[in-house]
Amino acid sequence: MVSKTFTVLANAVGKPAEEIEMVAKEYPFALTPFLVRRVEEGTYSAAALQQFVPDMRELLDVDGYSSDPTHEENIRPEEATLQTYDNRLLIMLTHQCLVYCRFCFRKSFVGFPEHAISEMQFDKALAYLAAHPEIKDVVLSGGDPLAVPNRRLIPFLKKITTIPHVEAIRIDSRALSTHPARIDDELIDFLRSDDRFWYHAHMNHPDDINHPDVIAAVRRLLSACVPVFNQSVILHGVNDDAETMSRLMMSCYRNKVIPYNLYIFDHVKGAAHFDVSNERIEKIYTALSRLPGPAQPVLVYVDERSRKHRTIFDEPEDLHAFLARRDAFLARNEENKTALTAANV
């Protein structure tokens, strides 16, 4: 029997509930009660909901898309860590998420029990961090670090705060827009106790931020002197038009959430239907250049070494050249994949 949640989603986006359930057996699915309630109330649009609804196209094997498009397997000094730059370290607190983004570049990692993060891995990550004084910036990710309950999360955060060379601690989480009640008093009180915490939200559609509970959670973070930044991804069918993206950036700016990075979609296996053409990217980013300066995000793509490449809008020719460099990276990635396949035959 199809679950009530799948039925609600099917009615909202016009897809058979049985198809949604079938895909959810292949790739993990979760949707918070907060978002289910918003769908039922009609305050969360079908376009915004596409971020989380399983789609039969996820089961297609499309050339040029891989399970690890940024080659994170090559940058793990410890199992629960990622390190691209000498002065920064990402710690994966959990394999679980509050919601599962259908376009996630860690789509083959998150939600699968075999990727659970153990206490021993936590300890090794902290030991690595403590042993490397050149690391000044710590990013907490996963999965979603706020999928970890306070009884486990706060003691771990306390251990990080005892390491003197750590100057900033970034919490990357979708809780703000998908489960704002998770930003609770206990967590806020702890974050207020140390001025090194930052919160990086992930909102891709104006509906993600335009709700009283979300705005109230933003206010709680700001009241604790925790800066709030937003990161977005350009996604076909969700936000790949200038009007939607401009509304998102202005809604963030108006509510003191600083638009930060606007990512070009990573070519991850099972999400090819979210890809957006260079022409649309250029049109969207050109439109964003007309917004007030603080509302303009930096356009970013991530290469095969997990390094970020960034641009801001100056001249159309510069934007065109930036996207051409990304095309060259994608072609190089595919050539390397083909050569590796041939070598293994």
WOJO-V981205 format. One record per residue. N is the residue number from 0. RES is the residue in one letter. PSI is psi in radians with two decimals (* if undefined). OMEGA is omega in whole degrees, -180 to 180 (* if undefined). NEAR is the number of other C-alpha atoms within 10 Angstrom. Layout:
BEGIN
n=N res=RES psi=PSI omega=OMEGA near=NEAR
n=N res=RES psi=PSI omega=OMEGA near=NEAR
END
This chain:
BEGIN
n=0 res=M psi=2.30 omega=-179 near=5
n=1 res=V psi=2.38 omega=-177 near=10
n=2 res=S psi=2.80 omega=179 near=10
n=3 res=K psi=-0.68 omega=-179 near=10
n=4 res=T psi=-0.78 omega=180 near=15
n=5 res=F psi=-0.62 omega=178 near=22
n=6 res=T psi=-0.73 omega=178 near=16
n=7 res=V psi=-0.80 omega=180 near=16
n=8 res=L psi=-0.75 omega=-179 near=24
n=9 res=A psi=-0.76 omega=179 near=19
n=10 res=N psi=-0.59 omega=-176 near=14
n=11 res=A psi=-0.62 omega=-174 near=19
n=12 res=V psi=-0.04 omega=176 near=15
n=13 res=G psi=0.65 omega=177 near=10
n=14 res=K psi=2.63 omega=177 near=17
n=15 res=P psi=2.33 omega=-180 near=14
n=16 res=A psi=-0.57 omega=-179 near=20
n=17 res=E psi=-0.63 omega=178 near=15
n=18 res=E psi=-0.75 omega=179 near=14
n=19 res=I psi=-0.78 omega=-179 near=20
n=20 res=E psi=-0.66 omega=-179 near=22
n=21 res=M psi=-0.79 omega=-179 near=14
n=22 res=V psi=-0.62 omega=-179 near=18
n=23 res=A psi=-0.29 omega=175 near=18
n=24 res=K psi=-0.32 omega=180 near=10
n=25 res=E psi=-0.76 omega=178 near=12
n=26 res=Y psi=2.34 omega=-176 near=19
n=27 res=P psi=2.59 omega=180 near=20
n=28 res=F psi=2.44 omega=170 near=20
n=29 res=A psi=2.51 omega=175 near=17
n=30 res=L psi=2.28 omega=-176 near=20
n=31 res=T psi=2.66 omega=175 near=14
n=32 res=P psi=-0.58 omega=178 near=12
n=33 res=F psi=-0.81 omega=-179 near=14
n=34 res=L psi=-0.65 omega=177 near=18
n=35 res=V psi=-0.77 omega=179 near=18
n=36 res=R psi=-0.72 omega=179 near=13
n=37 res=R psi=-0.68 omega=177 near=14
n=38 res=V psi=-0.80 omega=-179 near=19
n=39 res=E psi=-0.58 omega=180 near=13
n=40 res=E psi=-0.27 omega=-178 near=9
n=41 res=G psi=0.34 omega=180 near=11
n=42 res=T psi=0.11 omega=178 near=14
n=43 res=Y psi=1.98 omega=-170 near=21
n=44 res=S psi=2.84 omega=177 near=17
n=45 res=A psi=-0.61 omega=179 near=18
n=46 res=A psi=-0.81 omega=178 near=15
n=47 res=A psi=-0.65 omega=-176 near=19
n=48 res=L psi=-0.40 omega=-180 near=22
n=49 res=Q psi=-0.37 omega=178 near=21
n=50 res=Q psi=-0.48 omega=-168 near=21
n=51 res=F psi=-0.15 omega=-175 near=16
n=52 res=V psi=2.12 omega=176 near=25
n=53 res=P psi=2.48 omega=-174 near=29
n=54 res=D psi=2.41 omega=-178 near=20
n=55 res=M psi=-0.45 omega=-180 near=15
n=56 res=R psi=-0.26 omega=176 near=14
n=57 res=E psi=-0.36 omega=-176 near=19
n=58 res=L psi=-0.06 omega=179 near=15
n=59 res=L psi=2.50 omega=175 near=12
n=60 res=D psi=1.83 omega=-174 near=13
n=61 res=V psi=2.31 omega=178 near=16
n=62 res=D psi=2.44 omega=178 near=10
n=63 res=G psi=0.01 omega=-180 near=17
n=64 res=Y psi=2.35 omega=-175 near=18
n=65 res=S psi=2.89 omega=-178 near=22
n=66 res=S psi=-0.30 omega=179 near=15
n=67 res=D psi=1.28 omega=-172 near=18
n=68 res=P psi=-0.38 omega=180 near=22
n=69 res=T psi=0.18 omega=173 near=22
n=70 res=H psi=0.87 omega=180 near=14
n=71 res=E psi=-0.35 omega=-180 near=16
n=72 res=E psi=-0.28 omega=-178 near=12
n=73 res=N psi=-0.03 omega=-174 near=13
n=74 res=I psi=0.74 omega=-178 near=16
n=75 res=R psi=1.59 omega=176 near=15
n=76 res=P psi=-0.54 omega=170 near=14
n=77 res=E psi=2.81 omega=-173 near=16
n=78 res=E psi=-0.68 omega=-176 near=18
n=79 res=A psi=0.35 omega=-178 near=25
n=80 res=T psi=2.75 omega=171 near=25
n=81 res=L psi=2.41 omega=180 near=22
n=82 res=Q psi=1.91 omega=177 near=19
n=83 res=T psi=-0.62 omega=-177 near=16
n=84 res=Y psi=2.56 omega=-175 near=12
n=85 res=D psi=-0.61 omega=-173 near=11
n=86 res=N psi=0.15 omega=-179 near=14
n=87 res=R psi=2.58 omega=178 near=17
n=88 res=L psi=2.29 omega=173 near=24
n=89 res=L psi=2.27 omega=177 near=22
n=90 res=I psi=2.22 omega=-180 near=23
n=91 res=M psi=1.90 omega=-175 near=22
n=92 res=L psi=-0.41 omega=-176 near=26
n=93 res=T psi=2.76 omega=173 near=23
n=94 res=H psi=-0.07 omega=-175 near=23
n=95 res=Q psi=2.68 omega=177 near=24
n=96 res=C psi=2.79 omega=173 near=24
n=97 res=L psi=-0.64 omega=173 near=21
n=98 res=V psi=2.74 omega=178 near=22
n=99 res=Y psi=1.92 omega=180 near=24
n=100 res=C psi=2.25 omega=-176 near=23
n=101 res=R psi=-0.24 omega=-177 near=21
n=102 res=F psi=0.11 omega=-172 near=24
n=103 res=C psi=2.34 omega=179 near=19
n=104 res=F psi=-0.18 omega=172 near=21
n=105 res=R psi=0.58 omega=-174 near=20
n=106 res=K psi=-0.55 omega=-179 near=21
n=107 res=S psi=0.05 omega=-180 near=18
n=108 res=F psi=-0.91 omega=-171 near=20
n=109 res=V psi=2.45 omega=174 near=23
n=110 res=G psi=-0.19 omega=-179 near=23
n=111 res=F psi=2.17 omega=-174 near=13
n=112 res=P psi=-0.54 omega=-178 near=10
n=113 res=E psi=-0.21 omega=179 near=9
n=114 res=H psi=0.27 omega=179 near=15
n=115 res=A psi=2.49 omega=-179 near=19
n=116 res=I psi=2.17 omega=-177 near=18
n=117 res=S psi=2.88 omega=176 near=13
n=118 res=E psi=-0.62 omega=178 near=10
n=119 res=M psi=-0.68 omega=177 near=11
n=120 res=Q psi=-0.67 omega=173 near=18
n=121 res=F psi=-0.87 omega=-177 near=20
n=122 res=D psi=-0.72 omega=180 near=14
n=123 res=K psi=-0.64 omega=178 near=17
n=124 res=A psi=-0.76 omega=179 near=23
n=125 res=L psi=-0.68 omega=179 near=19
n=126 res=A psi=-0.70 omega=178 near=12
n=127 res=Y psi=-0.79 omega=179 near=16
n=128 res=L psi=-0.81 omega=-178 near=23
n=129 res=A psi=-0.51 omega=-176 near=18
n=130 res=A psi=-0.06 omega=-176 near=11
n=131 res=H psi=1.51 omega=-177 near=14
n=132 res=P psi=-0.23 omega=177 near=13
n=133 res=E psi=-0.26 omega=179 near=13
n=134 res=I psi=2.00 omega=-179 near=20
n=135 res=K psi=-0.38 omega=-171 near=18
n=136 res=D psi=2.18 omega=-180 near=17
n=137 res=V psi=2.26 omega=177 near=22
n=138 res=V psi=2.20 omega=178 near=21
n=139 res=L psi=2.14 omega=-173 near=23
n=140 res=S psi=-2.70 omega=-180 near=22
n=141 res=G psi=-2.19 omega=22 near=26
n=142 res=G psi=-3.02 omega=180 near=27
n=143 res=D psi=2.08 omega=-178 near=23
n=144 res=P psi=-0.45 omega=180 near=24
n=145 res=L psi=0.08 omega=165 near=26
n=146 res=A psi=-0.21 omega=175 near=21
n=147 res=V psi=2.22 omega=-179 near=17
n=148 res=P psi=2.72 omega=-177 near=11
n=149 res=N psi=-0.60 omega=-177 near=16
n=150 res=R psi=-0.40 omega=175 near=9
n=151 res=R psi=-0.63 omega=-175 near=9
n=152 res=L psi=-0.88 omega=-173 near=15
n=153 res=I psi=-0.76 omega=175 near=16
n=154 res=P psi=-0.63 omega=178 near=11
n=155 res=F psi=-0.75 omega=178 near=15
n=156 res=L psi=-0.67 omega=178 near=16
n=157 res=K psi=-0.71 omega=180 near=13
n=158 res=K psi=-0.68 omega=179 near=12
n=159 res=I psi=-0.70 omega=-177 near=17
n=160 res=T psi=-0.29 omega=178 near=18
n=161 res=T psi=-0.15 omega=-179 near=10
n=162 res=I psi=1.94 omega=-167 near=15
n=163 res=P psi=-0.49 omega=-176 near=10
n=164 res=H psi=-0.10 omega=177 near=16
n=165 res=V psi=2.10 omega=-176 near=21
n=166 res=E psi=-0.35 omega=-180 near=14
n=167 res=A psi=2.47 omega=179 near=17
n=168 res=I psi=1.97 omega=-177 near=22
n=169 res=R psi=2.26 omega=176 near=19
n=170 res=I psi=1.94 omega=179 near=19
n=171 res=D psi=1.97 omega=-172 near=22
n=172 res=S psi=2.60 omega=173 near=24
n=173 res=R psi=0.09 omega=-177 near=25
n=174 res=A psi=-0.65 omega=-176 near=23
n=175 res=L psi=-0.78 omega=-175 near=26
n=176 res=S psi=-0.26 omega=-177 near=24
n=177 res=T psi=-0.38 omega=-179 near=23
n=178 res=H psi=1.11 omega=-173 near=21
n=179 res=P psi=-0.44 omega=178 near=18
n=180 res=A psi=-0.32 omega=177 near=15
n=181 res=R psi=-0.41 omega=175 near=17
n=182 res=I psi=1.22 omega=-169 near=18
n=183 res=D psi=3.08 omega=-175 near=13
n=184 res=D psi=-0.71 omega=-179 near=11
n=185 res=E psi=-0.78 omega=179 near=12
n=186 res=L psi=-0.77 omega=-180 near=16
n=187 res=I psi=-0.74 omega=179 near=19
n=188 res=D psi=-0.69 omega=179 near=13
n=189 res=F psi=-0.79 omega=-179 near=15
n=190 res=L psi=-0.59 omega=179 near=20
n=191 res=R psi=-0.40 omega=-174 near=16
n=192 res=S psi=-0.17 omega=-178 near=11
n=193 res=D psi=2.26 omega=-173 near=14
n=194 res=D psi=0.28 omega=-179 near=15
n=195 res=R psi=-0.04 omega=-175 near=18
n=196 res=F psi=2.44 omega=173 near=23
n=197 res=W psi=2.65 omega=177 near=20
n=198 res=Y psi=2.17 omega=176 near=22
n=199 res=H psi=1.92 omega=179 near=23
n=200 res=A psi=2.93 omega=175 near=23
n=201 res=H psi=1.70 omega=-180 near=21
n=202 res=M psi=2.26 omega=-173 near=24
n=203 res=N psi=-0.16 omega=-176 near=25
n=204 res=H psi=2.58 omega=178 near=28
n=205 res=P psi=-0.55 omega=179 near=21
n=206 res=D psi=-0.39 omega=180 near=20
n=207 res=D psi=-0.57 omega=-177 near=23
n=208 res=I psi=-0.45 omega=-172 near=22
n=209 res=N psi=1.25 omega=175 near=17
n=210 res=H psi=2.43 omega=-177 near=14
n=211 res=P psi=-0.67 omega=-179 near=10
n=212 res=D psi=-0.63 omega=178 near=17
n=213 res=V psi=-0.81 omega=-180 near=20
n=214 res=I psi=-0.67 omega=179 near=18
n=215 res=A psi=-0.67 omega=178 near=15
n=216 res=A psi=-0.66 omega=174 near=21
n=217 res=V psi=-0.80 omega=-179 near=24
n=218 res=R psi=-0.65 omega=179 near=17
n=219 res=R psi=-0.75 omega=178 near=17
n=220 res=L psi=-0.79 omega=-179 near=23
n=221 res=L psi=-0.62 omega=179 near=18
n=222 res=S psi=-0.41 omega=178 near=12
n=223 res=A psi=0.20 omega=-180 near=17
n=224 res=C psi=0.57 omega=175 near=18
n=225 res=V psi=1.93 omega=178 near=22
n=226 res=P psi=2.51 omega=-179 near=19
n=227 res=V psi=2.09 omega=177 near=24
n=228 res=F psi=2.75 omega=177 near=20
n=229 res=N psi=2.46 omega=173 near=23
n=230 res=Q psi=2.41 omega=-178 near=18
n=231 res=S psi=2.82 omega=174 near=24
n=232 res=V psi=2.41 omega=175 near=24
n=233 res=I psi=2.09 omega=-172 near=24
n=234 res=L psi=2.24 omega=177 near=23
n=235 res=H psi=2.31 omega=177 near=19
n=236 res=G psi=-0.12 omega=-180 near=17
n=237 res=V psi=-0.94 omega=-173 near=20
n=238 res=N psi=0.37 omega=-172 near=22
n=239 res=D psi=0.85 omega=172 near=22
n=240 res=D psi=2.64 omega=-173 near=18
n=241 res=A psi=-0.65 omega=-176 near=18
n=242 res=E psi=-0.80 omega=-180 near=12
n=243 res=T psi=-0.80 omega=-178 near=16
n=244 res=M psi=-0.64 omega=178 near=23
n=245 res=S psi=-0.69 omega=178 near=23
n=246 res=R psi=-0.69 omega=178 near=16
n=247 res=L psi=-0.87 omega=-177 near=24
n=248 res=M psi=-0.68 omega=179 near=27
n=249 res=M psi=-0.61 omega=177 near=21
n=250 res=S psi=-0.70 omega=176 near=21
n=251 res=C psi=-0.89 omega=-178 near=24
n=252 res=Y psi=-0.79 omega=-178 near=19
n=253 res=R psi=-0.53 omega=-177 near=11
n=254 res=N psi=0.32 omega=175 near=14
n=255 res=K psi=0.51 omega=168 near=18
n=256 res=V psi=2.02 omega=-172 near=25
n=257 res=I psi=2.06 omega=172 near=23
n=258 res=P psi=2.26 omega=-171 near=25
n=259 res=Y psi=-1.49 omega=180 near=21
n=260 res=N psi=2.39 omega=171 near=19
n=261 res=L psi=1.83 omega=-173 near=21
n=262 res=Y psi=2.45 omega=166 near=20
n=263 res=I psi=2.35 omega=-174 near=21
n=264 res=F psi=2.30 omega=174 near=22
n=265 res=D psi=2.47 omega=-177 near=24
n=266 res=H psi=1.29 omega=-178 near=23
n=267 res=V psi=2.45 omega=179 near=23
n=268 res=K psi=2.35 omega=178 near=24
n=269 res=G psi=0.12 omega=-178 near=25
n=270 res=A psi=0.38 omega=-176 near=26
n=271 res=A psi=-0.46 omega=-177 near=22
n=272 res=H psi=-0.13 omega=176 near=15
n=273 res=F psi=-0.08 omega=-175 near=22
n=274 res=D psi=2.63 omega=-176 near=18
n=275 res=V psi=2.43 omega=-178 near=16
n=276 res=S psi=2.73 omega=176 near=10
n=277 res=N psi=-0.64 omega=-179 near=16
n=278 res=E psi=-0.75 omega=179 near=10
n=279 res=R psi=-0.67 omega=178 near=15
n=280 res=I psi=-0.79 omega=179 near=21
n=281 res=E psi=-0.74 omega=-179 near=17
n=282 res=K psi=-0.76 omega=-180 near=14
n=283 res=I psi=-0.84 omega=-174 near=20
n=284 res=Y psi=-0.55 omega=174 near=23
n=285 res=T psi=-0.72 omega=178 near=18
n=286 res=A psi=-0.69 omega=-180 near=17
n=287 res=L psi=-0.42 omega=179 near=22
n=288 res=S psi=-0.24 omega=180 near=16
n=289 res=R psi=-0.09 omega=178 near=12
n=290 res=L psi=2.87 omega=172 near=14
n=291 res=P psi=2.56 omega=-175 near=11
n=292 res=G psi=-0.87 omega=-178 near=10
n=293 res=P psi=-0.21 omega=179 near=15
n=294 res=A psi=-0.01 omega=-177 near=23
n=295 res=Q psi=2.03 omega=177 near=24
n=296 res=P psi=2.90 omega=173 near=24
n=297 res=V psi=2.32 omega=179 near=17
n=298 res=L psi=2.33 omega=-171 near=23
n=299 res=V psi=2.45 omega=160 near=23
n=300 res=Y psi=2.75 omega=-178 near=22
n=301 res=V psi=2.31 omega=-175 near=18
n=302 res=D psi=-3.01 omega=-175 near=17
n=303 res=E psi=-0.09 omega=174 near=16
n=304 res=R psi=0.23 omega=-177 near=14
n=305 res=S psi=0.39 omega=178 near=19
n=306 res=R psi=2.44 omega=-178 near=13
n=307 res=K psi=2.42 omega=173 near=14
n=308 res=H psi=2.26 omega=-171 near=15
n=309 res=R psi=2.67 omega=170 near=14
n=310 res=T psi=2.72 omega=169 near=14
n=311 res=I psi=2.75 omega=-176 near=16
n=312 res=F psi=2.19 omega=174 near=19
n=313 res=D psi=-1.22 omega=176 near=10
n=314 res=E psi=2.54 omega=178 near=9
n=315 res=P psi=-0.61 omega=-180 near=13
n=316 res=E psi=-0.62 omega=179 near=9
n=317 res=D psi=-0.70 omega=179 near=13
n=318 res=L psi=-0.72 omega=179 near=20
n=319 res=H psi=-0.73 omega=179 near=14
n=320 res=A psi=-0.66 omega=179 near=11
n=321 res=F psi=-0.79 omega=180 near=18
n=322 res=L psi=-0.55 omega=176 near=19
n=323 res=A psi=-0.65 omega=177 near=13
n=324 res=R psi=-0.66 omega=177 near=14
n=325 res=R psi=-0.72 omega=178 near=18
n=326 res=D psi=-0.69 omega=179 near=13
n=327 res=A psi=-0.69 omega=177 near=11
n=328 res=F psi=-0.77 omega=-179 near=16
n=329 res=L psi=-0.71 omega=179 near=19
n=330 res=A psi=-0.71 omega=179 near=13
n=331 res=R psi=-0.72 omega=179 near=13
n=332 res=N psi=-0.75 omega=-179 near=20
n=333 res=E psi=-0.65 omega=177 near=17
n=334 res=E psi=-0.74 omega=179 near=13
n=335 res=N psi=-0.69 omega=179 near=12
n=336 res=K psi=-0.75 omega=-180 near=14
n=337 res=T psi=-0.72 omega=180 near=12
n=338 res=A psi=-0.69 omega=179 near=11
n=339 res=L psi=-0.69 omega=178 near=11
n=340 res=T psi=-0.76 omega=-179 near=10
n=341 res=A psi=-0.64 omega=-179 near=9
n=342 res=A psi=-0.46 omega=-177 near=8
n=343 res=N psi=-0.06 omega=-179 near=6
n=344 res=V psi=* omega=* near=5
END
